[in-house]
């Protein structure tokens, strides 16, 4: 694909979060700390799940992949943004922009599928505890994760290939800190109606196709929990689901709004992107560890193993 020959513009200027140098310095410190917390939290969770045999269950198998996805999603945009906050020239090539958009698309899309799979896992554990081992056998868990990656890859590839065929010959300024597919359409002098239609349809199919299973799973879960006679039993069942529900609300509340709302340069677009691309990946390890006794106990055992002096 001769992308360079088709495009008059070969690079974009990322406007970022602010043009004020003092505010940029504050943003750099803030987002550097957020990124470091994201990396440390998700890598620690991956290490704990891998090292502790008590966590070798389907639920934590999916959680380890969620941590990996959060690590990738944050790393797709934040390092570049930190570099730009320290640079006077905030440019990115068209190819680099499309590549970044692809990685954001595939990691965020896979996370949506994985959250849906995790909801099904909780449904099987609470509504069919005696059949849980059969319903969530290891081979099926691996297939669900691979399927999530495969469908998201296909979705991202279609949208990015369509964007790669656009001619960019008008404005070259992206009113954002990263390259996301919706931000490219206002810069094109080609007909983007097909791109908009495909993006809308794929986002709706992707969003509804992953969100409806979550709603139906939790509908069955709530119905089952309400039939549990003991208060302690209901409390334990709710506690195993609350972490996942919080993660779903944070991610879906911002991620799909970013791709469904038309691009207008509104500050809300930056907020939505930061919410699902930076804040949620940082919070997920905290959500799943602070509200989970098994993870907290595993962290203590793992730290005790690798840091004997901390006992």
Residue pairs with C-beta under 8 A, 6 or more apart in sequence:
1 164
1 165
3 94
3 95
3 98
3 164
4 10
4 94
6 165
6 167
7 94
7 166
7 167
7 168
7 169
8 167
8 168
8 169
9 94
9 168
9 169
9 172
9 187
10 93
10 94
11 91
11 92
11 93
11 94
11 172
12 91
12 92
12 93
12 94
12 97
12 168
12 172
12 173
12 174
12 179
12 187
13 90
13 91
13 172
13 173
13 174
14 84
14 90
14 91
14 92
14 174
14 176
14 177
14 178
14 179
15 90
15 173
15 174
15 175
15 176
15 177
16 24
16 81
16 84
16 85
16 90
16 176
16 177
17 23
17 24
17 27
17 85
17 177
17 270
18 24
18 27
24 85
24 86
25 85
27 85
28 82
28 85
28 86
31 78
31 81
31 82
31 85
31 278
32 82
34 78
34 278
34 279
34 282
35 74
35 78
35 79
35 82
35 278
37 282
38 70
38 71
38 74
38 78
38 278
38 281
38 282
39 71
39 74
39 75
41 282
41 284
41 285
41 286
42 67
42 68
42 70
42 71
42 281
42 284
42 285
43 67
43 71
44 285
44 299
45 63
45 64
45 67
45 285
45 288
45 289
45 295
46 64
46 67
46 68
46 71
47 302
48 55
48 295
48 298
48 299
48 302
49 55
49 56
49 60
49 61
49 63
49 64
49 67
49 298
50 64
51 298
51 302
51 305
52 298
52 301
52 302
54 294
54 297
54 298
55 294
55 295
55 298
58 121
58 136
58 138
58 141
59 118
59 121
59 122
59 125
61 141
61 145
62 114
62 117
62 118
62 121
62 141
62 144
62 145
63 118
63 288
65 114
65 145
66 111
66 114
66 115
66 118
66 247
66 284
67 284
67 285
69 107
69 110
69 111
69 114
70 111
70 280
70 281
70 284
70 285
71 281
72 103
72 107
73 104
73 107
73 108
73 111
73 276
73 277
73 281
74 277
74 278
74 281
74 282
76 100
76 103
76 104
76 107
76 178
76 277
77 100
77 104
77 177
77 178
77 273
77 277
77 278
78 277
78 278
80 92
80 100
80 178
81 177
81 178
84 90
84 177
92 100
92 179
94 168
96 179
97 174
97 179
97 184
98 160
98 163
98 164
98 179
100 178
100 179
101 160
101 163
101 179
101 180
101 181
101 184
102 156
102 157
102 160
104 178
104 179
104 180
104 277
105 152
105 155
105 156
105 159
105 160
105 181
106 149
106 152
106 153
106 155
106 156
107 152
108 255
108 276
108 277
109 151
109 152
109 155
109 156
109 206
110 148
110 149
110 152
111 251
112 152
112 206
112 207
112 210
112 251
112 252
112 255
112 256
113 147
113 148
113 151
113 152
113 210
114 145
114 148
115 210
115 214
115 244
115 247
115 248
115 251
115 252
116 209
116 210
116 211
116 213
116 214
117 144
117 145
117 148
118 244
119 213
119 214
119 217
119 218
119 244
119 248
120 213
120 217
121 136
122 217
122 218
122 221
122 240
122 241
122 244
123 217
123 218
123 220
123 221
124 131
124 132
124 135
124 136
125 132
125 136
125 240
126 221
126 224
126 225
126 237
126 240
126 241
127 220
127 221
127 224
128 135
152 206
155 202
155 206
158 198
158 202
159 181
159 195
159 198
159 199
159 202
160 181
162 194
162 195
162 198
163 181
163 184
163 195
165 190
166 184
166 185
166 188
166 190
166 192
166 195
167 188
167 189
167 190
168 184
168 187
168 188
168 189
169 188
169 189
170 187
170 188
170 189
171 186
171 187
172 187
173 187
174 183
174 184
174 187
175 183
175 265
175 269
176 183
176 269
176 270
176 273
177 270
177 273
178 273
178 277
180 258
180 259
180 273
181 199
181 259
182 199
182 258
182 259
182 262
182 263
183 263
183 269
185 192
185 195
185 196
185 263
186 263
199 259
200 260
203 256
203 259
203 260
204 260
207 252
207 256
207 260
211 252
214 248
218 241
218 245
221 237
221 241
224 237
225 234
225 237
225 238
226 234
228 234
228 237
239 291
242 291
243 287
243 288
243 291
243 292
246 287
246 291
247 280
247 283
247 284
247 287
247 288
250 275
250 276
250 279
250 280
250 283
250 284
251 276
251 280
253 275
254 271
254 272
254 273
254 275
254 276
254 280
255 272
255 275
255 276
257 272
258 269
258 272
258 273
258 276
261 268
261 269
261 272
263 269
288 295
289 295
289 296
289 299
290 296
303 310
304 310
304 311
